[in-house]
Amino acid sequence: ASAVAPQAGQAAPAAARAAAPVAAPAAAPAAAQAGQAPPPDHEKKAEPERFYLLSADVDAVPAVPPAPEDFTSADLDLREELAHFYERWKPENLQNINLIVQKYRGRGVSHLWAQLSLKYHLAPSESVELLKRSIYMDSLFEYVDEEQAGLLEQSLTELRAEVGPAQGKELLEAALRRGAEDGTDALLRALCFRGIPDGCNLRPLVWKVLLGYLPLAHKENWNAIHAEKRALYASYKAELLEVREDLTVHARGSEAGGDAALHEAQDLLQEVQNDVDRTHQDTAYFRTPETRASLVSLLFVYARLNPGVRYVQGMNEVAAVVLWVMSSEPEFAEADAFWVFSELMVEIKEGFMEALDNTDEGVHALTDGVNRLLRRYDPEVAKHLLKSELPPFVFIFRWATVLFSQDATLSDVQRMWDTFLADPHRFEFVVFTCVALVLGCRDDLLASDKSFALAEVLQAAPRNTETEQLISRACAICAFERRRQEPEFPPRGRQIQGLEDLSEWAQTAAQTAQEAAAMAQELGAEVSKTFQESIAPAVSEKASQVSKTFQENIAPVVSEKASKVSAAASAAAAESAQAVQSWLEETAPARREALESAQAQIHSLWDSVRSGTQRITSEVKQRERMEQASARLSTAADSAAATATSIFARAAAAFAQPPGGAAEAEAAPAEGGVAATAAQAGRPAPAPALAAAGMPAAPAAPTPAPEEASAPAAASPPVLVPVEEAGRPPSAAPASDGPPALVPADSAALAAAGADAGAEAG
């Protein structure tokens, strides 16, 4: 029973624990049978389940040797924890536990549990509990530098020897004297880190020293510093505020600022008063008018003197704790609280500044540190909170920003602040405390997946957790984090695994996206392959056949007829030159109107072909509609060719109406006529002109090539202009009785005389 008692929160006398061997497995429940009080519920949940050997031959378990007489209480705690551990994992090591204690006592206990945890694959959260119950609080595990920690431990040993059996207040006073002589507060920090006794009335003085309000190196000037600081605060307050006899506080304006500055000050004062009226109303001290006036005054003065920080909700909670601690001297409590609060805000103001929220110095950086450690030490809880859609950010924000002043009792807060202020890496210990608080209620968190229930657990955790147990758990995390990481603990592999588990939903989403992308890529490749293998060769073959037919059959006939027409036109050119010139002048407006109409129709045709091509190209990409897309592509091309031929026919007919009549135009076509110009350019003439010249019309246009259909923006529609405006001076134009022929503005745009109009438009 004496061996199990310390694990249940009941410290057995050191002598009894040293004399009695560790309880046998069958005696595990002896503590309850001995009538010991059960631990509190919240601590009972934090305790890991004990495992004992279940063996038919209990006598086979090696006997645990008695503890040496020089073992301290901390040595006995470690010895008992090791005994329980080896009973579970390796009973043959029970006979060596005294040697193990002697090797790893003090600062080395964190190395011991790190190695055992890695060897036996313990969860990091379980390792924290093992170290929490066996940590040497007298060892300076909070220092990273082992040499520095060793020197300070030696100095503390000497100081304790100097003070003698009396501890507490006498030890702190001795540390203050030693610090004043040495000019360093290292010993004072080491003692304050482990808590300032409540009855010694030294907490206000120690906080002032640790925050720099009273420099330890100038201890002889403390009275003068006190007087100067208190008078300075009184002058600030008199300039900015008016406190009337009824203890109501009113803002003062300034002549330079005018009414606008006064209204701004009044708004600020009202904001502060609203928060102060809600601060710690469960405590009688903060319900008195004097306390409320003091708290409002010091917060208002701080906000006016620090416009870059101003006042932010939550500062009232921090200032209330400071005022509570400084109230041991009621006459100077407000002034001293103002200066201590100002020094404290120098170090924690980043959490209250919105401009720093998304930087490495803001509150997000602090909460990120908590989340990182939580994933390392308890990935199961971190994953559970994430899946339950309850990010602990909201609670961590409150805990870390106001240093638990809003969620814990005042007595608990001032004990936690002893450690926060004395930490050599000041306020990093706040992060460890946040993680320790979550680990302490892990069973309650894992018992529910409802966001509301989880929120209630986290909100009540600071008040439901025994403060010393919370600090011990945070110290265990601190010892693991600041030890020499050989071996590394928690192991990096588990950290990565925890991160992978936490981002399971992200990985699933990414995998789904990758699969979808792969399917889309595969479908696209298959569609492209089918297009290249099936449609493209057919279209290309059809185009080649049409081109070959045109070159072999139509082109020679067109060329021959065009030559005849050209010769006839040359013979009549001399006689008709004057008539043509007159006709050109008279019909210029009508011709330009016809050209504009033709150009508009060509543009409309171009837009129609391009939109149809894009739509068909999109449809081709669908596997099940490949045949339908091919048919539509061919139909669109045929329609485009027919439409283009019709437009050219109408244009030629319009131009074939000279002032002398249609018969004259047919009898004496100009050298620059439609058919002649087409022959010269190597292009097919419009159907009516070819028919008039006795030439066969061009065959129907083939389906446009897929390459053209897939790139509608590669070309622009042809522009038709009269011959004389297409680069030939009017004086060089041969005489003709007919209208001038239409030719493309860019003669290279309509290459291949027999190409269909759909392909030209493409």
TAKA-V368789 format. One record per pair of residues at least 4 apart in sequence whose ideal C-beta (glycine too) atoms are under 7 Angstrom apart, sorted by the first residue. I is the first residue (numbers start at 0). J is the second residue. D is the distance in whole Angstrom. If there is no record, write none. Layout:
# TAKA-V368789
{{I	J	D} {I	J	D}}
This chain:
# TAKA-V368789
{{0	4	6} {0	22	7} {0	29	4} {0	30	5} {0	33	4} {1	11	4} {1	15	5} {1	16	6} {1	19	5} {2	16	7} {2	19	6} {2	21	5} {2	22	4} {2	79	5} {3	7	7} {3	22	6} {3	27	7} {3	29	7} {3	30	5} {4	9	4} {4	11	5} {4	30	6} {4	35	6} {5	9	7} {5	10	5} {5	11	6} {5	76	6} {5	79	6} {6	132	6} {7	30	6} {7	35	7} {7	38	5} {8	38	4} {8	42	6} {9	35	5} {11	15	5} {11	16	5} {12	16	7} {13	17	6} {13	72	5} {13	75	6} {14	18	6} {15	19	6} {16	75	5} {16	79	7} {17	65	7} {17	66	4} {17	68	7} {17	70	6} {17	75	6} {18	65	7} {20	62	7} {20	63	5} {20	65	6} {21	63	4} {21	79	6} {21	82	4} {22	26	4} {22	27	7} {22	29	6} {23	57	6} {24	51	4} {24	52	5} {24	57	6} {24	86	6} {25	57	6} {27	49	6} {27	51	6} {28	32	6} {29	33	6} {30	35	5} {31	35	7} {37	43	7} {38	42	5} {38	43	5} {39	43	7} {39	465	6} {40	44	7} {41	45	7} {41	439	7} {41	463	5} {41	464	6} {41	465	7} {42	46	7} {42	465	6} {42	468	6} {44	442	4} {44	443	6} {45	128	7} {45	439	5} {47	125	5} {47	128	5} {49	83	6} {50	87	4} {51	86	6} {52	60	6} {52	86	6} {52	90	6} {54	59	6} {60	90	5} {61	90	6} {61	91	6} {61	93	5} {61	94	5} {63	82	6} {63	93	5} {63	96	7} {64	94	6} {64	97	6} {66	70	5} {66	75	6} {66	78	6} {66	97	6} {67	97	6} {70	74	4} {70	75	5} {70	78	7} {72	76	7} {73	77	7} {73	135	5} {73	137	7} {74	78	6} {74	100	5} {74	104	6} {75	79	6} {76	80	6} {76	132	7} {76	133	5} {77	81	6} {77	100	5} {77	104	7} {77	108	6} {77	133	4} {78	82	6} {78	96	6} {78	97	7} {78	100	5} {79	83	7} {80	84	6} {80	129	6} {80	132	6} {80	133	4} {81	85	6} {81	96	5} {81	99	6} {81	100	7} {82	86	6} {82	93	6} {82	96	6} {83	87	7} {84	88	6} {84	115	7} {84	129	7} {85	89	5} {85	90	6} {85	92	5} {85	93	5} {85	96	7} {86	90	6} {88	119	5} {95	99	6} {96	100	6} {97	101	7} {98	102	6} {99	103	6} {100	104	6} {103	107	4} {103	108	5} {103	110	7} {103	111	4} {104	108	7} {104	135	7} {105	135	5} {105	138	4} {106	138	4} {106	140	6} {106	148	6} {107	111	6} {108	112	7} {108	130	7} {108	133	6} {108	134	6} {108	135	6} {109	113	6} {109	130	6} {109	140	6} {109	478	4} {109	479	6} {109	482	5} {110	114	6} {110	482	6} {111	115	6} {112	116	6} {112	126	5} {112	129	5} {112	130	5} {113	117	7} {113	479	7} {113	486	6} {113	488	4} {114	118	6} {114	486	7} {115	119	6} {116	121	4} {116	126	4} {116	488	7} {117	486	6} {117	488	7} {117	490	6} {121	125	5} {121	126	5} {123	127	7} {123	375	7} {123	376	4} {123	377	7} {123	489	4} {123	493	7} {124	128	7} {124	376	6} {124	377	4} {124	438	6} {124	441	7} {125	129	7} {126	130	6} {127	131	6} {127	376	6} {127	438	6} {127	472	6} {127	475	5} {127	476	6} {128	132	7} {129	133	7} {130	134	5} {130	475	4} {130	478	6} {130	479	7} {131	471	5} {131	472	5} {131	475	4} {134	471	7} {134	474	6} {134	475	6} {134	478	6} {136	193	6} {138	152	7} {139	148	4} {139	151	5} {139	152	6} {139	189	6} {140	477	7} {140	478	4} {140	481	7} {141	192	6} {141	422	6} {141	423	6} {141	477	6} {141	481	7} {142	147	5} {142	148	4} {142	423	6} {143	481	5} {144	148	6} {145	149	6} {145	483	7} {146	150	7} {147	151	6} {148	152	6} {149	153	7} {150	154	7} {151	155	6} {151	185	6} {151	186	7} {151	189	6} {152	156	6} {153	157	7} {154	158	6} {154	186	6} {155	159	6} {155	186	6} {155	189	6} {156	160	6} {157	161	6} {158	162	6} {158	170	7} {158	173	6} {158	174	7} {158	177	7} {158	186	6} {159	170	7} {161	173	6} {162	166	7} {162	169	5} {162	170	5} {162	173	5} {165	169	4} {166	170	5} {167	196	4} {167	199	6} {168	172	6} {168	196	6} {168	199	4} {168	201	6} {169	173	6} {170	174	6} {170	190	6} {171	175	7} {171	190	6} {171	195	7} {171	199	7} {171	201	5} {171	205	7} {172	176	7} {173	177	6} {174	178	6} {174	186	4} {174	187	4} {174	190	5} {175	179	6} {175	187	6} {176	180	7} {177	181	6} {177	186	6} {178	183	6} {178	184	5} {178	186	6} {178	187	5} {178	215	5} {179	215	6} {179	218	4} {182	216	4} {184	188	6} {184	208	6} {184	209	7} {184	215	5} {185	189	7} {186	190	7} {187	191	6} {187	205	7} {187	208	7} {188	192	6} {188	209	7} {188	421	4} {188	423	7} {191	195	6} {191	205	6} {191	209	7} {191	417	5} {191	420	7} {191	421	4} {192	418	5} {192	421	4} {192	422	6} {194	414	6} {194	417	5} {195	199	7} {195	201	6} {195	202	5} {195	205	6} {195	417	5} {200	327	6} {201	205	5} {202	206	6} {202	324	6} {202	413	7} {203	207	7} {203	324	6} {203	325	5} {203	327	6} {204	208	7} {205	209	6} {206	210	6} {206	324	6} {206	339	6} {206	420	6} {207	212	4} {207	213	4} {207	339	6} {208	213	5} {208	215	5} {209	420	5} {209	421	6} {210	339	6} {210	342	4} {210	343	6} {210	420	7} {211	342	6} {212	338	5} {212	339	6} {212	342	5} {213	221	5} {213	224	6} {220	224	6} {221	225	6} {222	226	7} {223	227	6} {224	228	6} {225	229	6} {226	230	6} {227	231	6} {228	232	7} {228	334	7} {228	338	5} {229	233	7} {229	331	6} {229	334	4} {230	234	7} {231	235	7} {232	236	6} {232	334	4} {232	337	5} {232	338	7} {233	237	6} {233	334	7} {234	238	6} {235	239	6} {235	300	5} {235	304	7} {236	240	5} {236	296	6} {236	300	6} {238	251	7} {239	251	6} {239	299	7} {239	300	6} {239	303	5} {240	248	6} {240	249	7} {240	250	6} {240	251	6} {240	296	6} {240	299	6} {240	300	7} {241	249	5} {241	251	6} {242	246	7} {242	248	5} {242	292	6} {242	296	7} {243	247	5} {243	249	7} {246	288	4} {246	289	6} {246	292	5} {248	268	7} {248	292	6} {248	295	5} {248	296	6} {250	261	7} {250	264	4} {250	265	5} {250	268	5} {252	256	6} {252	260	6} {252	261	3} {252	264	7} {253	260	6} {256	260	2} {256	261	7} {258	262	6} {259	263	6} {260	264	6} {261	265	6} {262	266	6} {263	267	7} {264	268	6} {265	269	6} {266	270	7} {267	271	7} {267	299	7} {267	302	6} {267	310	6} {268	272	6} {268	299	6} {269	273	6} {270	274	7} {270	310	6} {271	275	6} {271	295	5} {271	298	5} {271	299	5} {271	310	6} {272	276	6} {272	295	6} {274	278	7} {274	312	6} {274	315	4} {275	291	6} {275	294	5} {275	295	5} {275	315	6} {278	285	6} {278	294	7} {278	315	5} {278	316	6} {278	319	5} {279	285	4} {279	319	6} {279	409	7} {280	285	6} {280	286	6} {282	409	6} {284	290	6} {284	323	7} {284	326	7} {285	290	5} {285	319	6} {288	292	6} {289	293	6} {290	294	6} {291	295	6} {292	296	6} {293	297	6} {293	322	6} {293	332	7} {293	333	4} {294	298	6} {294	315	7} {294	318	6} {294	319	6} {294	322	6} {295	299	6} {296	300	6} {296	333	7} {297	301	6} {297	318	6} {297	333	6} {297	336	6} {297	337	4} {297	340	6} {298	302	6} {298	310	6} {298	314	6} {298	315	6} {298	318	6} {299	303	6} {300	304	6} {300	337	7} {301	305	6} {301	337	7} {301	340	7} {301	341	6} {302	309	5} {302	310	4} {305	309	7} {308	344	7} {308	348	5} {308	351	7} {308	352	6} {310	314	6} {311	351	4} {313	317	7} {313	351	7} {313	400	6} {313	401	5} {314	318	6} {314	351	6} {315	319	6} {316	401	5} {316	404	4} {316	405	5} {317	321	7} {317	340	7} {317	343	7} {317	401	5} {317	402	7} {317	404	6} {318	322	6} {318	336	7} {318	340	5} {319	323	6} {319	404	7} {320	324	7} {320	404	5} {320	409	7} {320	412	5} {320	413	7} {320	416	7} {321	325	6} {321	336	5} {321	339	5} {321	340	5} {321	343	7} {322	326	6} {322	332	6} {322	336	4} {323	409	6} {324	413	6} {325	332	5} {325	335	5} {325	336	4} {325	339	7} {326	332	5} {328	332	6} {328	335	7} {331	335	5} {332	336	6} {333	337	6} {334	338	7} {335	339	6} {336	340	6} {337	341	6} {338	342	6} {339	343	6} {340	344	6} {343	347	6} {344	348	5} {346	425	7} {346	426	7} {347	426	7} {348	352	6} {349	355	5} {349	360	5} {349	361	6} {350	362	4} {350	365	7} {350	399	7} {350	400	4} {351	400	7} {352	361	7} {355	360	5} {355	361	4} {356	361	5} {356	362	6} {356	363	6} {357	361	6} {357	363	6} {358	364	7} {359	364	5} {360	364	6} {362	366	6} {362	396	6} {362	400	6} {363	367	6} {364	368	7} {365	369	7} {365	399	5} {365	430	7} {366	370	6} {366	392	5} {366	395	5} {366	396	6} {366	399	7} {367	371	6} {368	372	7} {368	430	5} {369	373	6} {369	395	5} {369	399	7} {369	430	5} {369	433	5} {369	434	6} {370	374	6} {371	375	7} {372	376	6} {372	430	7} {372	434	5} {373	377	6} {373	380	7} {373	381	5} {373	434	5} {373	437	6} {374	378	5} {374	381	5} {374	494	7} {374	497	5} {374	498	6} {374	501	6} {375	489	5} {375	494	5} {375	497	7} {376	434	6} {376	438	7} {376	476	7} {376	489	6} {377	381	6} {377	438	6} {377	441	6} {378	382	6} {378	497	3} {378	500	6} {378	501	7} {379	383	6} {380	384	6} {380	437	6} {380	441	5} {380	444	6} {380	445	7} {381	385	6} {381	497	7} {381	501	6} {382	386	6} {382	500	5} {382	501	5} {383	387	6} {383	444	6} {383	445	6} {384	389	5} {384	390	7} {384	391	6} {384	453	7} {385	501	6} {387	448	5} {387	450	6} {387	453	6} {388	450	6} {389	450	5} {389	453	5} {389	454	6} {391	395	5} {391	437	7} {391	457	7} {392	396	6} {393	397	7} {394	398	6} {394	457	5} {394	458	7} {395	399	6} {395	433	5} {396	400	6} {397	401	6} {397	405	6} {397	406	6} {398	403	5} {398	406	6} {398	433	5} {399	429	5} {399	433	6} {401	405	5} {402	416	6} {402	419	6} {402	429	6} {403	407	5} {403	412	6} {403	415	6} {403	461	6} {404	412	5} {406	461	4} {406	462	7} {407	411	4} {407	412	5} {407	461	4} {407	462	6} {408	412	7} {408	462	7} {409	413	6} {410	414	7} {411	415	6} {411	466	4} {412	416	6} {413	417	7} {414	466	5} {415	419	6} {415	432	7} {415	466	7} {415	470	7} {416	420	6} {417	421	6} {418	422	6} {418	428	6} {418	470	6} {419	426	6} {419	428	6} {419	429	6} {420	425	7} {422	426	7} {422	427	6} {422	428	4} {428	432	6} {428	473	7} {428	477	6} {429	433	7} {430	434	7} {431	435	6} {431	473	4} {431	476	5} {431	477	5} {432	436	6} {432	469	7} {432	473	4} {433	437	7} {434	438	6} {434	476	6} {435	439	6} {435	469	6} {435	472	4} {435	473	4} {435	476	6} {436	460	5} {436	461	7} {436	464	6} {436	469	6} {437	441	7} {438	472	6} {439	460	7} {439	464	5} {439	469	6} {439	472	6} {440	444	6} {440	456	6} {440	460	5} {441	445	6} {442	446	6} {443	456	5} {444	453	6} {444	456	6} {447	452	4} {447	453	6} {449	453	7} {450	454	6} {451	455	7} {452	456	7} {453	457	7} {454	458	6} {455	459	6} {456	460	6} {459	463	5} {460	464	6} {464	468	7} {464	469	5} {465	469	7} {466	470	6} {467	471	6} {468	472	6} {469	473	6} {470	474	6} {471	475	7} {472	476	7} {473	477	6} {474	478	6} {475	479	7} {476	480	6} {477	481	6} {478	482	6} {479	488	6} {487	491	6} {489	493	6} {489	494	6} {491	495	6} {492	496	6} {493	497	6} {494	498	6} {495	499	6} {496	500	6} {497	501	6} {498	502	6} {502	506	6} {503	507	6} {504	508	6} {505	509	6} {506	510	6} {507	511	6} {508	512	6} {509	513	6} {510	514	6} {511	515	6} {512	516	6} {513	517	6} {514	518	6} {515	519	6} {516	520	6} {517	521	6} {518	522	6} {519	523	6} {520	524	6} {521	525	6} {522	526	6} {522	622	7} {523	527	6} {523	620	7} {524	528	6} {525	529	6} {525	622	7} {526	530	6} {526	619	7} {526	620	5} {526	622	6} {527	531	6} {528	532	6} {529	533	5} {529	625	6} {530	534	5} {530	535	6} {530	619	6} {530	705	7} {531	535	5} {533	537	7} {534	538	6} {534	629	5} {534	705	6} {535	539	6} {535	705	5} {536	540	6} {537	541	6} {538	542	6} {538	702	6} {538	704	5} {538	705	6} {539	543	6} {539	704	6} {540	544	6} {541	545	6} {541	701	5} {541	702	6} {542	546	6} {542	701	5} {542	704	6} {543	547	6} {544	548	6} {545	549	6} {545	701	4} {546	550	6} {546	753	7} {547	551	6} {548	552	6} {549	553	5} {549	554	6} {549	753	3} {550	554	5} {553	557	6} {553	695	7} {553	697	6} {553	753	6} {554	558	6} {554	752	7} {554	753	6} {555	559	6} {556	560	6} {556	694	6} {556	695	6} {557	561	6} {557	678	6} {557	683	7} {557	694	6} {558	562	7} {558	678	6} {559	563	7} {560	564	6} {560	692	5} {560	693	6} {560	694	4} {561	565	6} {561	674	6} {561	675	6} {561	678	3} {562	566	6} {563	567	6} {564	568	6} {564	668	7} {564	674	5} {564	675	6} {564	692	5} {565	569	6} {565	670	6} {565	675	5} {566	570	7} {567	571	7} {568	572	6} {568	668	5} {568	669	6} {568	670	4} {568	672	7} {568	675	6} {568	735	6} {569	670	6} {569	733	7} {571	575	5} {571	667	4} {571	736	7} {572	576	6} {572	670	6} {572	733	4} {572	734	4} {572	735	6} {573	734	6} {575	579	5} {575	667	5} {575	734	5} {575	735	6} {575	736	4} {576	580	6} {576	734	3} {577	581	6} {578	582	6} {578	659	7} {578	736	6} {579	583	6} {579	669	6} {579	734	5} {579	735	5} {579	736	6} {580	584	7} {581	585	6} {582	586	6} {582	657	5} {582	658	6} {583	587	6} {585	658	6} {586	590	5} {587	591	6} {588	592	6} {589	593	6} {590	594	6} {590	654	7} {590	721	7} {590	738	7} {591	595	6} {592	596	6} {593	597	6} {593	650	7} {593	653	5} {594	598	6} {594	719	6} {594	720	7} {595	599	6} {596	600	6} {597	601	6} {597	646	6} {597	650	5} {597	719	6} {598	602	6} {598	718	6} {598	719	6} {599	603	6} {600	604	6} {600	646	5} {601	605	6} {601	646	7} {601	716	5} {601	717	7} {602	606	6} {602	716	6} {603	607	6} {604	608	6} {604	639	7} {604	642	6} {604	643	6} {604	760	6} {605	609	6} {605	716	4} {605	760	6} {606	610	6} {607	611	6} {608	612	6} {608	635	7} {608	639	5} {608	757	7} {608	760	5} {608	761	6} {609	613	6} {609	711	4} {610	614	6} {611	615	6} {611	635	4} {612	616	6} {612	708	4} {612	711	5} {612	761	7} {613	617	6} {613	711	6} {614	618	6} {615	619	6} {615	628	6} {615	631	5} {615	632	5} {615	635	6} {615	708	6} {616	708	6} {616	709	5} {618	624	6} {618	628	4} {618	631	7} {619	625	7} {619	628	4} {624	628	6} {625	629	7} {626	630	7} {627	631	6} {628	632	6} {629	633	7} {630	634	6} {631	635	6} {632	636	7} {632	702	6} {632	708	6} {633	637	6} {633	702	4} {634	638	6} {635	639	6} {636	640	6} {636	700	6} {636	701	7} {636	702	4} {636	703	4} {636	757	4} {637	641	6} {637	699	6} {637	700	6} {637	702	7} {638	642	6} {639	643	6} {639	756	6} {639	757	3} {639	760	6} {640	644	6} {640	699	6} {640	700	3} {640	755	4} {640	756	5} {640	757	4} {641	645	6} {642	646	6} {643	647	7} {643	756	3} {643	759	7} {643	760	7} {644	648	6} {644	686	6} {644	756	6} {645	649	6} {646	650	6} {647	651	6} {647	685	4} {648	652	6} {648	685	5} {648	686	5} {648	687	5} {649	653	6} {650	654	6} {650	741	6} {651	655	6} {651	673	5} {651	685	4} {651	687	5} {651	688	5} {652	687	6} {654	738	4} {655	661	6} {655	664	5} {655	737	6} {655	738	6} {656	661	6} {657	663	6} {657	664	5} {657	736	6} {657	737	6} {657	738	6} {659	663	4} {659	736	7} {661	665	6} {662	666	6} {663	667	6} {663	736	5} {664	668	7} {664	736	6} {664	737	4} {665	691	6} {667	735	7} {667	736	4} {667	737	7} {668	672	4} {668	735	6} {668	737	5} {669	733	6} {669	734	7} {669	735	2} {669	736	7} {669	737	5} {669	739	7} {670	675	6} {670	733	4} {670	735	6} {671	675	7} {671	676	6} {671	722	4} {671	732	6} {671	733	6} {671	735	6} {671	739	5} {671	740	5} {672	676	7} {672	735	6} {672	737	5} {672	740	5} {673	677	6} {673	684	5} {673	685	6} {673	688	4} {673	740	4} {673	741	7} {674	678	6} {674	684	4} {674	688	5} {674	689	6} {674	692	5} {675	679	6} {675	740	7} {676	680	6} {676	722	6} {676	740	4} {676	742	5} {677	682	5} {677	683	6} {677	684	4} {680	742	6} {680	746	6} {681	752	5} {682	749	5} {682	752	4} {683	697	4} {683	752	5} {683	753	6} {684	688	4} {684	689	5} {685	689	7} {686	690	6} {686	696	4} {687	691	6} {688	692	6} {689	694	4} {689	695	7} {689	696	5} {690	696	7} {697	753	6} {700	755	2} {700	756	6} {700	757	5} {700	758	7} {701	755	6} {703	707	5} {703	708	5} {703	757	5} {703	758	5} {703	761	5} {705	709	6} {706	710	7} {707	758	7} {707	761	4} {708	761	7} {716	760	7} {717	743	4} {717	748	5} {717	749	6} {717	759	7} {718	743	7} {718	744	4} {719	741	4} {719	743	6} {720	724	4} {720	725	5} {720	742	7} {720	744	5} {721	739	4} {722	727	6} {722	732	6} {722	739	5} {722	740	5} {722	742	6} {723	727	6} {723	729	5} {723	732	5} {723	739	6} {725	742	5} {725	744	7} {727	731	5} {727	732	6} {742	746	7} {743	748	5} {743	749	5} {749	759	6} {754	758	5} {754	759	6} {756	760	6} {757	761	6}}
